[in-house]
Amino acid sequence: MKKDIENKLAVFPMPVLMIAAYDEGGKVNVMNAAWGMISAMDKITLFIDEDHKTTKNIRASKAFTVSLADEAHMAEADFFGIATGNKMPDKFERSGCHALKSSHVNAPIIEEFPVVMECELVEIVDTENLHAVIGKIVNAQAEESVLDEKGKVDPAKINALIFDQFQSGYYSVGEKVGKAWNAGAKLMKK
């Protein structure tokens, strides 16, 4: 029997995404965002508020990167979520992380995170009920250490963080437990 648990955000897991962009002066800013998803074969949508420093930077630079946070850099990822670039101008420097300029878009690649998507701003949707930043993914990069023998990203090697809104926790993605488009195939035969 289910029990009412109040108005809780009951979506789990949620990604821990590192959104990075340059400001008008070329300074790096990074934020932690759990509300983001792939929205087309070459698009990513981030549900981040207008008042974030990163959103302002994306508007100005017309580009951003999205990295997958990993267990090895949980402290840095969490810091990027609790510190705001609007009030802490040296936020990125304090993290101890390093950035390189993307060769595909006008945005920084944070070296510490193992997988990154380089994105051009497509549009910002701003309505009464929604604020979304939509980017076109023009390139993706991954550290060789997280690739399998065929050159594809192996999620078990990333140790990607996922966010738990129920208890404000981080978990690490690990073991593969099934194969998509296969685990339910026998039910098709009924």
C-alpha positions as CSV (number, residue, x, y, z in Angstrom):
1,M,0.0,0.0,0.0
2,K,1.3,3.4,-0.9
3,K,1.4,6.3,1.5
4,D,1.2,10.0,0.7
5,I,4.6,11.6,1.1
6,E,3.6,15.2,0.6
7,N,4.5,17.1,-2.6
8,K,7.9,15.6,-3.1
9,L,9.9,15.7,-6.4
10,A,9.7,11.9,-6.9
11,V,12.0,11.5,-9.9
12,F,15.1,9.3,-9.3
13,P,17.7,9.2,-10.5
14,M,18.6,12.7,-11.7
15,P,21.9,13.5,-13.4
16,V,24.6,15.6,-11.8
17,L,25.5,17.9,-14.7
18,M,28.3,20.5,-14.7
19,I,27.2,23.5,-16.9
20,A,30.1,25.7,-17.9
21,A,30.2,29.0,-19.8
22,Y,32.4,32.1,-20.1
23,D,31.3,35.5,-19.0
24,E,31.8,38.7,-21.2
25,G,35.4,38.9,-19.9
26,G,36.2,35.3,-20.7
27,K,36.0,34.2,-17.0
28,V,34.9,30.6,-16.4
29,N,31.8,29.9,-14.4
30,V,30.4,26.4,-13.6
31,M,27.2,25.3,-12.0
32,N,25.8,22.0,-10.8
33,A,22.4,21.2,-12.4
34,A,20.2,18.1,-11.9
35,W,17.4,19.3,-14.1
36,G,18.6,18.6,-17.5
37,M,18.1,16.0,-20.3
38,I,18.8,15.0,-23.9
39,S,15.8,16.4,-25.8
40,A,16.6,15.3,-29.4
41,M,19.4,13.4,-31.1
42,D,21.6,16.5,-31.1
43,K,19.9,18.7,-28.4
44,I,20.1,19.0,-24.6
45,T,17.7,21.0,-22.5
46,L,18.6,22.5,-19.1
47,F,15.9,23.7,-16.8
48,I,17.9,26.4,-15.0
49,D,16.6,29.7,-13.8
50,E,17.3,33.1,-15.5
51,D,19.0,34.5,-12.3
52,H,22.0,32.0,-12.4
53,K,25.3,33.5,-13.4
54,T,25.7,30.6,-15.8
55,T,22.5,31.4,-17.6
56,K,23.5,35.0,-18.0
57,N,26.9,33.8,-19.4
58,I,25.2,31.5,-21.8
59,R,23.0,34.3,-23.1
60,A,26.1,36.4,-23.6
61,S,28.5,33.8,-25.1
62,K,25.8,31.8,-27.0
63,A,27.6,28.5,-26.0
64,F,28.2,26.2,-23.0
65,T,29.5,22.8,-22.1
66,V,27.8,20.1,-20.1
67,S,30.0,17.6,-18.3
68,L,29.0,14.5,-16.3
69,A,30.1,14.7,-12.7
70,D,31.9,11.7,-11.3
71,E,32.5,10.2,-7.9
72,A,36.2,11.2,-7.9
73,H,35.1,14.9,-8.1
74,M,32.0,14.9,-5.9
75,A,33.4,17.7,-3.7
76,E,34.0,20.0,-6.6
77,A,30.6,19.1,-8.2
78,D,28.8,19.8,-4.9
79,F,30.7,23.1,-4.5
80,F,29.6,24.2,-7.9
81,G,26.0,23.7,-6.7
82,I,26.3,25.5,-3.4
83,A,28.4,28.5,-4.4
84,T,26.9,31.1,-6.7
85,G,28.9,33.0,-9.3
86,N,26.7,36.0,-8.6
87,K,28.2,36.4,-5.1
88,M,31.5,34.6,-5.4
89,P,33.6,36.0,-8.3
90,D,36.4,33.5,-7.7
91,K,34.2,30.5,-7.6
92,F,36.0,28.5,-10.3
93,E,39.4,29.4,-9.0
94,R,38.4,28.2,-5.5
95,S,37.4,24.8,-6.9
96,G,41.0,23.9,-7.9
97,C,39.6,22.7,-11.3
98,H,41.2,23.4,-14.6
99,A,39.6,24.6,-17.9
100,L,40.5,24.5,-21.5
101,K,38.7,26.4,-24.3
102,S,36.7,24.2,-26.5
103,S,37.8,24.1,-30.1
104,H,34.2,23.7,-31.2
105,V,32.2,26.3,-29.3
106,N,33.0,29.4,-27.2
107,A,32.9,27.7,-23.8
108,P,35.2,26.1,-21.3
109,I,35.8,22.3,-20.9
110,I,36.4,21.4,-17.3
111,E,39.3,19.0,-17.4
112,E,38.5,17.0,-14.3
113,F,35.1,15.6,-15.5
114,P,35.4,12.6,-17.8
115,V,32.6,13.2,-20.4
116,V,31.7,16.6,-21.9
117,M,29.2,17.8,-24.5
118,E,30.1,21.0,-26.3
119,C,26.9,23.0,-27.1
120,E,25.8,26.0,-29.1
121,L,22.8,27.9,-27.7
122,V,19.7,27.3,-29.8
123,E,17.1,29.1,-27.7
124,I,16.0,30.0,-24.3
125,V,12.3,29.3,-23.6
126,D,10.8,31.5,-20.9
127,T,7.2,31.2,-20.0
128,E,5.1,31.5,-16.8
129,N,5.8,27.8,-16.1
130,L,9.1,27.0,-17.8
131,H,12.6,28.4,-18.1
132,A,14.8,26.2,-20.3
133,V,18.1,26.6,-22.1
134,I,18.3,24.5,-25.2
135,G,21.6,23.7,-26.8
136,K,22.7,21.9,-29.9
137,I,25.4,19.4,-29.1
138,V,28.2,20.0,-31.7
139,N,30.8,17.7,-30.2
140,A,31.3,15.3,-27.3
141,Q,34.6,14.2,-25.7
142,A,35.4,11.4,-23.2
143,E,38.5,10.5,-21.4
144,E,40.0,7.3,-22.8
145,S,39.8,5.7,-19.4
146,V,36.0,5.6,-19.6
147,L,35.8,4.1,-23.1
148,D,35.3,0.4,-23.8
149,E,37.2,-1.7,-26.4
150,K,34.9,-0.4,-29.2
151,G,35.6,3.3,-28.2
152,K,32.1,3.8,-26.7
153,V,31.5,5.4,-23.3
154,D,31.2,2.6,-20.6
155,P,28.9,4.0,-17.9
156,A,30.4,1.6,-15.3
157,K,33.8,3.2,-15.8
158,I,32.6,6.8,-15.4
159,N,31.3,6.4,-11.8
160,A,28.9,9.1,-12.7
161,L,27.0,10.9,-9.9
162,I,23.3,10.8,-9.7
163,F,21.3,13.1,-7.4
164,D,18.7,12.0,-4.9
165,Q,16.1,14.7,-4.2
166,F,14.4,12.6,-1.5
167,Q,17.3,12.8,1.0
168,S,19.7,15.2,-0.8
169,G,22.2,12.5,-1.5
170,Y,24.7,11.6,-4.3
171,Y,25.0,8.1,-5.6
172,S,27.4,6.6,-8.0
173,V,26.2,4.7,-11.1
174,G,27.8,1.2,-11.2
175,E,26.6,-2.2,-12.3
176,K,24.7,-2.9,-15.5
177,V,21.6,-4.9,-14.7
178,G,20.0,-5.4,-18.1
179,K,20.0,-4.5,-21.8
180,A,17.7,-1.9,-23.2
181,W,15.3,-2.9,-25.9
182,N,15.8,-6.5,-24.8
183,A,14.9,-6.9,-21.1
184,G,11.2,-6.7,-21.9
185,A,11.2,-8.4,-25.3
186,K,9.7,-11.7,-24.1
187,L,6.5,-9.7,-23.1
188,M,6.1,-8.8,-26.7
189,K,5.3,-12.4,-27.5
190,K,2.2,-12.6,-25.2
